[in-house]
Amino acid sequence: MSGHSWRARTDHRARWNHNIHYHQRILDAVPTGARTALDVGTGDGLLAAELRRIVPTVTGIDPDPVVLESARRQNVEVEWVQGDVLTHPFEPASFDVVASVATLHHLPHLEVALARLAELTAPGGVVAIVGLARSTRPSDWLYDLAGLVQHRHLARTRRLWEHSAATMPPAHSYSDVRRSAARVMPTATWTRLPLWRYALIWTRPSEEGPTSPAQDA
């Protein structure tokens, strides 16, 4: 999916949480030659800063002015935008990477949000999402159990860091998200992850054409 051999240089021993843990999923999805990236719901800006190491122009958008100010103080190489990704006047197809970590469940309409992220992605570009959802099936609960074990181990060996961005419980189940993704981004790759997360990676076709249902990783 990506030609990058680069790996995140975040010192996880100094700063770690469930979202940071999966930043590499996003970074691995960045296509070779990507020039522009958008971090949706950037919060404290950690993912945007990591994207900036491999993408020349990175924009982070978030509605919260307080967390954006914190992000701005820590990194002046990213363009920070206060606003709502659903309504901010970005040009369609203007980003090679549209990334989102733990943000999709904050947006009111799941399929509208997915369609908006797809709209902002340039042909050949990538939407890369790590998100949260509700567990409703036995297979979800098995992942939750694995996540609990993993969390206890990692929390002992790394310094757990609490971000300052707003939190809210997810309204949609993992099944809901997967079905919506299959309708909006039919060729997306879906991966259920421990630590109460999923990954959704979609490449916009260079030329629009027939698509097939979403695939498991």
C-alpha positions as CSV (number, residue, x, y, z in Angstrom):
1,M,0.0,0.0,0.0
2,S,2.9,2.3,0.7
3,G,6.5,2.6,-0.4
4,H,7.6,4.1,2.8
5,S,10.1,2.3,5.0
6,W,10.1,5.1,7.5
7,R,8.9,4.3,11.1
8,A,7.5,6.7,13.6
9,R,10.2,8.1,15.9
10,T,7.8,9.0,18.7
11,D,9.4,7.9,22.0
12,H,6.5,5.7,23.2
13,R,8.2,5.2,26.5
14,A,7.7,8.9,27.2
15,R,4.3,9.3,25.7
16,W,1.8,6.4,24.9
17,N,-1.9,5.8,24.7
18,H,-4.3,3.8,22.6
19,N,-4.4,6.3,19.8
20,I,-0.6,6.9,19.6
21,H,-0.2,3.1,19.6
22,Y,-1.9,3.0,16.2
23,H,-0.3,6.0,14.6
24,Q,2.0,3.7,12.6
25,R,-1.1,2.2,10.9
26,I,-1.7,5.7,9.4
27,L,1.9,6.4,8.5
28,D,2.3,3.0,6.8
29,A,-0.7,3.9,4.5
30,V,0.8,7.1,3.2
31,P,1.4,6.6,-0.5
32,T,4.8,7.2,-2.1
33,G,5.1,10.7,-3.3
34,A,2.3,12.2,-1.2
35,R,2.6,16.0,-1.0
36,T,-0.4,17.0,1.1
37,A,-2.1,15.5,4.1
38,L,-5.0,16.4,6.3
39,D,-5.3,15.3,9.9
40,V,-9.0,15.4,10.8
41,G,-9.8,16.0,14.5
42,T,-6.1,16.7,15.1
43,G,-6.5,17.4,18.8
44,D,-3.0,17.9,20.3
45,G,-1.5,17.5,16.9
46,L,0.7,14.5,17.5
47,L,-0.3,12.6,14.4
48,A,0.0,15.8,12.2
49,A,3.5,16.3,13.5
50,E,4.4,12.7,12.6
51,L,2.8,13.1,9.2
52,R,4.9,16.2,8.6
53,R,8.1,14.2,8.8
54,I,7.2,12.4,5.6
55,V,4.7,14.7,3.8
56,P,5.8,18.2,2.9
57,T,2.5,20.0,3.5
58,V,0.2,19.0,6.4
59,T,-3.0,20.6,7.7
60,G,-4.6,19.7,11.0
61,I,-8.2,20.7,11.6
62,D,-10.1,20.6,14.9
63,P,-13.1,22.6,16.2
64,D,-11.5,23.1,19.7
65,P,-9.4,26.3,19.9
66,V,-7.7,25.3,23.1
67,V,-6.2,22.0,21.9
68,L,-5.3,23.7,18.6
69,E,-3.3,26.4,20.5
70,S,-1.4,23.7,22.3
71,A,-0.6,22.0,19.0
72,R,0.4,25.2,17.4
73,R,2.9,26.0,20.2
74,Q,4.5,22.6,19.7
75,N,4.8,22.6,15.9
76,V,4.9,25.6,13.6
77,E,5.5,23.5,10.4
78,V,1.8,22.3,10.3
79,E,-1.0,24.5,9.2
80,W,-3.6,24.5,12.0
81,V,-7.2,25.2,11.1
82,Q,-10.0,25.7,13.6
83,G,-13.2,24.4,12.1
84,D,-15.5,21.5,11.1
85,V,-14.2,19.2,8.4
86,L,-17.7,18.8,7.1
87,T,-18.2,22.4,6.3
88,H,-14.8,24.0,6.1
89,P,-14.2,25.2,2.5
90,F,-11.4,22.8,1.5
91,E,-11.2,22.2,-2.2
92,P,-12.4,18.7,-3.2
93,A,-9.6,16.2,-4.0
94,S,-7.0,18.5,-2.5
95,F,-5.2,16.0,-0.2
96,D,-3.1,13.0,-1.0
97,V,-3.7,11.7,2.6
98,V,-6.8,12.3,4.7
99,A,-6.1,10.8,8.1
100,S,-8.3,10.5,11.3
101,V,-7.6,8.9,14.7
102,A,-10.4,8.6,17.2
103,T,-12.5,11.3,15.5
104,L,-15.1,9.7,13.3
105,H,-17.4,8.8,16.2
106,H,-17.6,12.5,17.1
107,L,-19.2,13.4,13.8
108,P,-23.0,13.2,13.7
109,H,-23.6,11.2,10.5
110,L,-21.3,8.3,9.8
111,E,-21.8,7.9,6.1
112,V,-21.8,11.7,5.5
113,A,-18.5,11.9,7.3
114,L,-17.0,9.1,5.3
115,A,-18.2,10.6,2.0
116,R,-16.7,13.9,3.0
117,L,-13.3,12.4,3.7
118,A,-13.4,10.5,0.4
119,E,-14.4,13.8,-1.4
120,L,-11.3,15.6,0.0
121,T,-9.0,12.8,-1.2
122,A,-7.1,13.2,-4.5
123,P,-7.2,10.4,-7.1
124,G,-4.6,7.8,-6.0
125,G,-4.7,9.3,-2.5
126,V,-5.6,7.5,0.7
127,V,-8.1,7.8,3.5
128,A,-6.6,6.3,6.6
129,I,-8.8,6.0,9.7
130,V,-8.2,4.5,13.2
131,G,-11.5,4.7,15.0
132,L,-13.6,3.6,18.0
133,A,-16.9,1.8,18.0
134,R,-19.2,-0.2,20.3
135,S,-18.8,-3.9,20.8
136,T,-22.0,-5.8,20.1
137,R,-20.9,-9.3,19.0
138,P,-18.9,-12.1,20.6
139,S,-16.0,-11.5,18.2
140,D,-15.9,-7.9,19.4
141,W,-15.7,-9.0,23.0
142,L,-12.8,-11.3,22.2
143,Y,-10.9,-8.3,20.8
144,D,-11.9,-6.3,23.9
145,L,-10.4,-9.0,26.1
146,A,-7.2,-9.1,24.1
147,G,-7.1,-5.3,24.4
148,L,-7.5,-5.4,28.1
149,V,-4.5,-7.8,28.4
150,Q,-2.5,-5.7,26.0
151,H,-3.3,-2.5,27.8
152,R,-2.3,-3.8,31.2
153,H,1.1,-5.0,29.8
154,L,1.8,-1.8,27.9
155,A,0.6,0.5,30.7
156,R,3.3,-1.1,32.9
157,T,6.1,-0.7,30.4
158,R,5.2,2.7,28.9
159,R,4.1,6.0,30.3
160,L,0.4,6.4,29.8
161,W,-0.4,9.9,28.5
162,E,-3.8,11.4,28.6
163,H,-4.6,13.7,25.7
164,S,-6.5,17.0,26.3
165,A,-9.0,16.6,23.5
166,A,-12.7,16.1,24.2
167,T,-13.9,12.5,24.5
168,M,-17.3,10.8,23.9
169,P,-18.6,7.3,23.8
170,P,-19.1,5.9,20.2
171,A,-22.7,5.8,19.0
172,H,-22.1,3.2,16.3
173,S,-21.1,-0.4,16.6
174,Y,-18.2,-2.0,14.7
175,S,-20.7,-3.7,12.4
176,D,-22.3,-0.3,11.7
177,V,-19.0,1.3,10.7
178,R,-18.0,-1.7,8.5
179,R,-21.4,-1.6,6.7
180,S,-21.2,2.1,6.2
181,A,-17.7,1.9,4.9
182,A,-18.7,-0.8,2.4
183,R,-21.4,1.5,1.0
184,V,-19.2,4.6,0.8
185,M,-15.7,3.2,0.2
186,P,-16.4,-0.3,-1.3
187,T,-12.7,-1.2,-1.8
188,A,-11.6,-0.2,1.7
189,T,-9.6,-2.6,3.8
190,W,-11.1,-3.1,7.3
191,T,-9.1,-4.4,10.3
192,R,-10.5,-4.9,13.8
193,L,-7.8,-4.1,16.3
194,P,-7.3,-4.7,20.0
195,L,-7.3,-1.7,22.4
196,W,-10.8,-0.9,21.3
197,R,-10.0,0.3,17.8
198,Y,-10.4,-0.5,14.1
199,A,-8.5,0.6,11.0
200,L,-10.1,1.6,7.7
201,I,-7.8,2.2,4.8
202,W,-9.1,3.3,1.4
203,T,-7.3,4.3,-1.8
204,R,-9.3,6.5,-4.1
205,P,-9.0,5.1,-7.7
206,S,-6.9,7.1,-10.0
207,E,-9.7,6.7,-12.5
208,E,-13.2,6.1,-11.1
209,G,-14.6,2.8,-12.1
210,P,-16.3,-0.4,-10.8
211,T,-15.7,-1.2,-7.2
212,S,-16.0,-4.3,-5.1
213,P,-17.1,-4.8,-1.4
214,A,-14.8,-3.9,1.4
215,Q,-12.2,-6.5,2.3
216,D,-10.8,-7.7,5.6
217,A,-7.1,-7.2,6.2
